[in-house]
Amino acid sequence: MDSIAKWIIVLSCLPIFGAAGYALYSYKRLNERLKVFTWFLALSGIIQLVSVILWFCSINNMPLLHFYVAAGFTCLIWFYNTVLKDLINVTILYVILGIFLAFCIYNILFLQHVKSYDSYGLTLEAVLIIIFSLSTMILSKNEILENTDPAAFRSINWINAGLLIFYASDMLLFYFGDVIMKAFPVYMSRSTYMLHSFFSVIMYLCFFTALWKSRKS
């Protein structure tokens, strides 16, 4: 792999580490919802660091992706539980989580090997997160919530915007990721990863903005 591609990959990790580090630094000053979201950011930072190390050592890091899909979605369900608990029956979220985790296990056992790209899990996760983020944006217009804690929901809307941009933009890349890695030339796979990195940078910049606005308010 050429040095330019390596630098792009390394630089695309900086917003992840920056958002995670800033969240941990600000943890005591954050509200309950953002404290929960900090766990997602911390998990993302750790997984990204280990993944990049394995990748540079030419070690297959796909098992880490399978784990991250399940663990990251669990953290996001926990986050949406704190956001939506006064608006919906949160049992629905736990049922969705249970079905998703069961699918992840089924996918590993019967569909996509743990050492292959988890395109099915990522695609399903993308669909669900898009639904959650759009639903939360709509429900956050509830007058009671706006009057109770408007600053907190402005931060949450930044988080939802980041999630929506990333998962909506990358959904096709997730679904065809395994095909692109196996059937297409290396340069195309590299270009796809760079596009993915671009949307990832936007998402984590939105997360950082949400945390910064929360502290500022």
N, C-alpha and C positions, 0 to 999 in steps of 0.2 A: 504493500500500500504506500502511495506517495506521501511525502511529508505534509502537503497541503491538506489532504483528507484527514490525517492524524490531528493536525492543529485544529481543524474545524470541529472534530469530535471532542477534543479536549476542551475547547472554548465553549462548546454547547453545554458542557457539564457545569460551568461556572454559575449560571443562574440557579441551577438545582441546589448546589452547595450554598450559594448565597442566601436563597430563600430559607433553606433548612437552618442554616446558622443563625440568621436573623430571627427566625421564629423561636429557636431555643434561647437566644439571648434575651428576647422580649417576653419569654414565657409567663413570668409572674405578672406582667402588666396586661396580658391578653384576657379577653372574656372566655367563658366556658366553651363556646363554639370554636373559637380560634385555638384554644388550648388543645382541643380534640384534633383539629386540623394539623396542628404541629406534629402529631404522631405520624400522620401521613407523609408530611414533608421529611421528617427524620428517617422514616423507612425508605423513602425515595432516594435520599442522599446516600444512605448506607448501601442500598442495592446498586445504585449507579456507580459508586466508588469500586465496589467489588467486581461489578460487571466489566468496567473499563480495565481493571487490573488483569482479569482473566482474559479479556479480549487481546490486550497487548502481549500477553504471554502465550497467545494462540491456543487457549483452552476454551472448549465449548462452554458458553455461558447461558445456553438456552434453558437448562434446569432452573437457573435463577429467575428467568423470565416467567416460567410457569408459577413459581412461588410468588413472585411479585404481583402477578395478575390476581391471584387469590387473596393475598395479604393486603394489597393496595385497595382492592375493592371493599374488603372488610373494613378498613379504616375509613373509607369514604361513606359507607353505610352508617358507621358510627357517627361521622360528622353530620350527615343528613338527618340522623335520628335526633341530634341535639337541635338542629335548625327547625325541623318540622313537627316536633313532638306536640306542640300546642295546636297544630292544624289538621293532622291526620292520625289515624290509628297506626302507630309505629309497628304493630305486629306485621303489617304488610311488608315493611322493610326487612324484618327478620326472615319472613318466608322467602322473599326474593333472594336474600343472602344465602339461605340454606339451599335453595334450588341452584344458585350460581356455583356454590362450592361443590355441590354434588356433580354438577356438569364438569367442573374442572377436573375432578377425580376420574369421571367417566372418560373425559377427553384424553387424559394421560394413559389410561388403561387400554382404551379401545380405538381411539381415533388418531391422536398425534403423540408420538413418543416424546418422553420428557426431554430428549436431546434435540428435538426439532422445534421450529418456530411455532409459538402458540397462537396461530392466526384465529382459530375458532374462539378461544377464550377472550382474546383481545377484542374481536369484533362484537361479541355479545356484551362485553363490558362497555364498549363504546356506545352501543345502542342504549343500554340502561343509564349510563351517566348522562347522555344527551337528554333523556327523558327526565331524569332527576334535576338537572340544571335548569332546564326550561320550566319545569313545574315549580321549582323554588323561586325563580324569577317572577313568575306569575303570582304565586302565593305571597311573596314578600310585599306585594302591593296592598296587602290587607291593611286597612287603616289602623287597626289596633296595634299591629306590630310596628308600623311606621311611627306611630306616636310614642310607643313604649321605648324603642331603641333604634332610632333611625340611623345612627352612625354605624352600629353593628351590622345592619343589613346592607349598608353601602359597601362595607368590606366583604360581606358574603356575596354580593352581586359581582364584585371583582373576581372572586374565586370562581363563581359560576361561569362568568364570561371566559376565564382562562380554560376551564374544563370543556366548555362548549366549543371554543375555537379549536382546541387540540383534538378532541375526540371526533368532532364532525369533520375536520380536515383530514385526519389520519385514518378514518374508518376503512376506506378502500385500500390504503397501504397495509392496514392490519389484515384484511381479508385475503389479499393477494401476496402478503409478505413471504409466505413459504414458497410460493411459485416463483416469485422474483428471485429469491436467494438460490433456488435450485436450477431454474430453467433459463435464466437470463445471464448475459455477460456480467463480469465483475463490476465494470464501470456503471452499469445500470443499477445494480444493487447498491453501489456506493452513492449514487445520485439520490436514490430513494431514501437512504439513511440520512443524507444531508437535508432533504426536504422534511423528513420526520424531526430532525434536530431543530430546524427553523421553527416549526410549530411548537416544539417543546420549549424553546427559549421564550416565545411569546407567552405561553401558559405560565411559566414560572415568574416572568416579569409581572404578570397580572397578580400572582400570589404575593409577590414582594410588595406590590402596590397596596394590596388589601391589608397586609400586616402594617405597613408604614402608615396608612390612613387610620388604622385602628389605634396605633400608639399616639398619633398626632391629635386624635380627638379626645 
